[in-house]
């Protein structure tokens, strides 16, 4: 069984920008991190889970993160939490750039249906 989480952005995602778009998945209710999914706009590469596929919409305004529930040990009836963040970067320079998180505090919840 696959799940897709979509992120919409104001503006457009472009390979001209060195920006990471990330989703962190959490176990609910304990809050432990399950996975950290990443998409690098400059390379178009994604990391985080073996089944992860990230697609960019044709208008560049939405990223779709699709993966197998078995990769995170979850199935129908389970509940997960998630947050999203973006970070502008400077190539070959770690920890540079301001992180913008969504939501500002807490997390989004999803009941796997």
N, C-alpha and C positions, 0 to 999 in steps of 0.2 A: 504494500500500500504506500502510495506517495502522498506527500503534502507539499503545498506551495505557499510561500509567504511572499507577498508583493510589497514593494516599497515605491511610492510615487514621490517625485521630486519637483520642486519649482524650478523652472529652467530646463536644461537638458544635460544628460550625462554624456561626456565626450572623452575620447582618447587623448585629446589635447591637454586635459587636466590630469595631474597626478593626485588622484583622490581615491581613498578606500571607502567602501560602503560595507558595513558589517552588521550582522545580526548575531546576538547572543541568545542562546536557548537555555532555559532554566527548568529544573525540576520543581514542580509545585506539589506539596507545600513547603518543602525544606529549603528551596532557594539555591541549591547547588547548580553549578554550571554544567550543562550537558554538552554543549558544542559552541564553537565560535566560527561562524561562517563569514568568509571574506570575499569581496570582489574588488579587484584593482582596475580602475577605469583606464589607466594608461596602457595596460597590457591585455585587458579583457579576460584575465585569468581569475579563477576562483579556487579557494581552498577551504577545508574544514571537515568535510565528510567524503567518504569514497564515492557515494552516489550523487553528490551535489552537482547540480547543473544550474548555472545562473544565466538567464537570458535577458537581453535588453530589448525593450519594445522598439518598434521601428521609428517612433517619434523621439526616442531617447529620454522619455519622461518616467519610465517605470522599469525596475529590476524585478525579476521573478526568481526566487530561490526555491528550487524543487529538489527534494531528497526523499529517500526511503525511510519510513518510520522505524524500520528494524535497525537502521544505523544509530538511532538514539535510544533504542530499547523501549519504545513506546508503541501503543496500539490503540484501537478503538476503545473509547471510554476513559482514556488517560487525559490528564490535563497538563499543559505546558505553559510556561511563561516565556516572553521574549522582549528584548529591547533592540533598538537600532541605533547606529551611530555612523557619522561620516567624519573623515579626517583628511584635510589637505596635507600633502606631504612635499618633501624635498627629496628627490631621488638620492639613494645611498646615504641618507641621513636619518637614523632612527630617532623616534620620539620627537619629531619636529612637526609642528602644525597643531592647530586648535581642534579638539574633538567636540563635535556637536551631537548631543545625545537626545534620543526620543524614546519614551517620554522623559521629561526633565527629572522626574523621580518615579519610583515604582516600576511596574512593567505591564505589558499587555498580556492577557490571559487567553488561552484557547482550549476549548474542550474538543478533543479529537472525536469526530462524529462519524 
